Amino acid sequence: MKLGVKDAAALLQVSEKTIYRWVSQAKMPFHRVSSQYRFHRSELLEWATSNRMPISPRMMEEPEDAVIPSLAEALQTGGIHYRVEGRDKASVLNSVVSILALPQDVDREFLHQVLLARESLGSTAIGGGIAIPHVRNPIALHVARPLVALCFLEHPIDFQAIDGRPVHTLFTIVSPTIKAHLNLLSKLSFGLRASEFADAVARIGSREQILQAAARLDDRLATMSATEA
């Protein structure tokens, strides 16, 4: 979906003047169509996430018939994994793909290569030792529901993060739809900024602690969305 300047400003909670300034400085992803600026929601979300920018809960709005899990549900499906092995980006992602709860007919090597290809376009590390590997345009894997796998690495690795810090924590998103993918990415973007959920992840809490913090984050986001509506 292509958005206009007004839409982008609302989603990023800034003025239209700020959007024009960022565009002129080539600081944000944009497209020019018939002399007008247009933006892709997925590109804006990735950009905001990588820069740890606040976003509007509207970024998470979906049609009523869309199958959108809560963050806690997606983490429950994907699992929370500790001491995941790997000494570089390729081997770590291979380990992650190998432990994902995927149907037998999913080509794991293909998924591994797709994740690596996404990284070649730009690191999914968002700073603070965290990365969110995912495909740039989600593909329709044969999964019953979207999932987020949280992996704490045995060895911190270089992920070409914007702050130069090695990555020790990965959130891997696998979704059958773009809408669910964007929804989960936006929830992570919001939750990893100074929240109980961010604290639970930072201290490598237990599965129960992290899932409870995620559930409370879901409740908070639902309340915020209802208030804005």
C-alpha positions as CSV (number, residue, x, y, z in Angstrom):
1,M,0.0,0.0,0.0
2,K,1.4,3.4,-1.0
3,L,0.9,6.3,1.5
4,G,1.0,10.0,1.0
5,V,3.0,12.5,3.1
6,K,0.0,13.1,5.4
7,D,-0.4,9.4,6.0
8,A,3.4,8.9,6.7
9,A,3.4,11.9,9.1
10,A,0.5,10.4,11.1
11,L,2.0,7.0,11.3
12,L,5.4,8.3,12.4
13,Q,3.8,10.9,14.7
14,V,5.6,13.9,13.2
15,S,4.6,16.9,11.1
16,E,4.3,16.9,7.3
17,K,7.1,19.5,7.3
18,T,9.4,16.9,9.0
19,I,8.5,14.3,6.4
20,Y,9.5,16.7,3.6
21,R,12.8,17.5,5.4
22,W,13.6,13.8,5.8
23,V,12.8,13.2,2.2
24,S,15.0,16.1,1.0
25,Q,17.9,14.8,3.2
26,A,17.3,11.2,1.9
27,K,16.9,10.0,5.4
28,M,13.8,7.9,4.9
29,P,12.6,5.5,2.1
30,F,10.3,7.1,-0.4
31,H,9.1,6.8,-4.0
32,R,8.2,9.6,-6.4
33,V,5.1,9.1,-8.5
34,S,3.8,11.8,-10.8
35,S,5.8,14.5,-8.9
36,Q,4.3,13.3,-5.6
37,Y,6.0,11.5,-2.7
38,R,4.7,8.1,-1.9
39,F,5.7,5.6,0.9
40,H,5.3,1.9,1.5
41,R,4.0,1.0,5.0
42,S,6.5,-1.9,5.3
43,E,9.5,0.3,4.4
44,L,8.4,3.0,6.8
45,L,8.0,0.4,9.6
46,E,11.4,-1.1,8.9
47,W,13.0,2.3,8.9
48,A,11.3,3.4,12.1
49,T,12.2,0.2,13.8
50,S,15.9,0.4,12.8
51,N,16.0,4.0,14.1
52,R,14.0,3.2,17.3
53,M,11.4,5.8,16.5
54,P,8.0,6.0,18.2
55,I,5.1,5.0,15.9
56,S,1.4,5.4,16.1
57,P,-0.8,2.4,17.2
58,R,-2.6,3.0,13.8
59,M,0.4,1.2,12.2
60,M,-1.1,-2.0,13.7
61,E,-4.7,-1.5,12.5
62,E,-6.0,-4.4,10.4
63,P,-9.3,-5.4,8.7
64,E,-11.6,-7.3,11.0
65,D,-11.3,-10.5,9.0
66,A,-7.5,-10.6,9.2
67,V,-5.9,-13.3,11.3
68,I,-3.7,-11.3,13.6
69,P,-2.2,-12.9,16.7
70,S,-1.2,-11.1,19.8
71,L,2.5,-10.8,20.4
72,A,2.3,-13.3,23.3
73,E,0.5,-15.8,21.0
74,A,3.1,-15.4,18.3
75,L,5.9,-15.9,20.8
76,Q,4.1,-18.9,22.2
77,T,3.9,-20.4,18.7
78,G,7.5,-19.5,17.7
79,G,9.1,-20.4,21.1
80,I,11.7,-18.8,23.3
81,H,15.1,-20.4,22.8
82,Y,18.3,-20.1,24.8
83,R,22.0,-20.5,24.0
84,V,21.4,-20.8,20.3
85,E,24.6,-21.6,18.5
86,G,26.5,-19.8,15.7
87,R,29.7,-17.8,15.2
88,D,28.5,-15.6,12.4
89,K,25.3,-14.3,10.8
90,A,24.9,-17.2,8.3
91,S,25.4,-20.0,10.9
92,V,23.2,-18.3,13.5
93,L,20.4,-17.9,11.0
94,N,20.8,-21.5,10.0
95,S,20.4,-22.5,13.7
96,V,17.4,-20.3,14.1
97,V,15.7,-21.8,11.0
98,S,16.4,-25.3,12.2
99,I,14.5,-24.8,15.4
100,L,11.5,-22.9,14.0
101,A,8.2,-24.6,14.5
102,L,7.4,-25.1,10.8
103,P,5.4,-27.7,8.9
104,Q,7.5,-30.6,7.4
105,D,6.8,-29.4,3.8
106,V,8.5,-26.0,4.4
107,D,11.8,-25.7,2.7
108,R,14.1,-24.6,5.5
109,E,17.1,-24.1,3.3
110,F,15.1,-21.8,1.1
111,L,13.9,-19.8,4.1
112,H,17.6,-19.6,5.3
113,Q,18.7,-18.2,2.0
114,V,15.8,-15.7,1.9
115,L,16.7,-14.4,5.3
116,L,20.3,-14.0,4.2
117,A,19.2,-12.2,1.1
118,R,17.3,-9.8,3.2
119,E,20.3,-9.1,5.4
120,S,22.4,-8.4,2.2
121,L,20.0,-5.5,1.5
122,G,20.6,-4.0,5.0
123,S,21.1,-5.3,8.5
124,T,17.9,-6.1,10.5
125,A,19.9,-5.2,13.7
126,I,18.1,-2.3,15.5
127,G,20.8,-1.6,18.1
128,G,21.1,-2.5,21.7
129,G,22.2,-6.0,20.8
130,I,18.9,-6.9,19.1
131,A,18.1,-7.9,15.5
132,I,14.7,-8.8,13.9
133,P,15.6,-11.0,10.9
134,H,12.7,-11.4,8.4
135,V,12.1,-11.3,4.7
136,R,11.6,-7.9,3.1
137,N,8.3,-8.9,1.5
138,P,6.8,-11.8,3.5
139,I,6.3,-14.9,1.5
140,A,3.3,-17.2,1.9
141,L,4.9,-20.1,3.7
142,H,2.6,-23.0,4.5
143,V,2.3,-22.1,8.2
144,A,-1.0,-22.2,10.1
145,R,-0.4,-19.0,12.0
146,P,2.2,-16.2,12.2
147,L,5.0,-16.8,14.7
148,V,7.8,-14.9,16.4
149,A,10.8,-17.0,17.6
150,L,12.9,-15.3,20.3
151,C,16.5,-16.6,20.3
152,F,19.2,-15.7,22.8
153,L,22.6,-16.4,21.3
154,E,25.4,-18.4,22.9
155,H,27.9,-16.1,21.2
156,P,27.2,-12.4,20.4
157,I,27.9,-11.8,16.7
158,D,28.6,-8.9,14.3
159,F,25.3,-8.1,12.6
160,Q,26.4,-4.7,11.2
161,A,24.2,-3.0,13.7
162,I,23.7,0.8,13.5
163,D,25.3,1.2,16.9
164,G,28.2,-1.1,16.2
165,R,27.3,-3.4,19.1
166,P,27.3,-7.2,18.6
167,V,23.9,-8.9,18.5
168,H,22.9,-11.3,21.3
169,T,19.1,-11.5,20.8
170,L,17.1,-12.3,17.7
171,F,13.3,-12.0,17.0
172,T,12.6,-14.0,13.9
173,I,9.2,-13.4,12.2
174,V,7.5,-15.9,9.9
175,S,4.1,-15.1,8.7
176,P,1.8,-16.3,5.9
177,T,0.5,-12.8,5.3
178,I,2.0,-9.3,4.9
179,K,-0.6,-7.8,7.2
180,A,0.3,-10.1,10.1
181,H,4.0,-9.6,9.5
182,L,3.6,-5.8,9.7
183,N,1.4,-6.0,12.7
184,L,3.9,-8.2,14.6
185,L,6.9,-6.0,13.5
186,S,5.1,-2.9,14.7
187,K,4.4,-4.5,18.1
188,L,8.0,-5.4,18.5
189,S,9.1,-1.9,17.5
190,F,6.8,-0.5,20.1
191,G,7.5,-3.0,22.9
192,L,11.3,-2.9,22.6
193,R,11.4,0.7,23.7
194,A,11.5,1.2,27.4
195,S,8.8,-1.2,28.5
196,E,8.4,-4.1,30.9
197,F,8.7,-6.4,27.9
198,A,12.0,-4.8,26.8
199,D,13.3,-5.2,30.4
200,A,12.3,-8.9,30.5
201,V,14.2,-9.5,27.2
202,A,17.2,-7.5,28.3
203,R,17.7,-9.6,31.5
204,I,17.1,-12.8,29.5
205,G,14.1,-13.7,31.7
206,S,12.4,-17.1,31.8
207,R,9.8,-18.1,29.2
208,E,7.0,-17.4,31.6
209,Q,8.3,-14.0,32.5
210,I,8.7,-12.9,28.9
211,L,5.3,-14.3,27.8
212,Q,3.6,-12.5,30.7
213,A,5.3,-9.3,29.8
214,A,4.3,-9.7,26.2
215,A,0.7,-10.3,27.2
216,R,0.7,-7.1,29.3
217,L,2.2,-5.2,26.3
218,D,-0.7,-6.6,24.1
219,D,-3.2,-5.3,26.6
220,R,-1.5,-1.9,26.7
221,L,-1.5,-1.6,22.9
222,A,-5.2,-2.6,22.7
223,T,-6.1,0.1,25.2
224,M,-4.1,2.7,23.3
225,S,-5.7,1.7,20.0
226,A,-9.2,1.9,21.5
227,T,-8.4,5.3,23.0
228,E,-7.2,6.7,19.6
229,A,-10.2,5.3,17.9
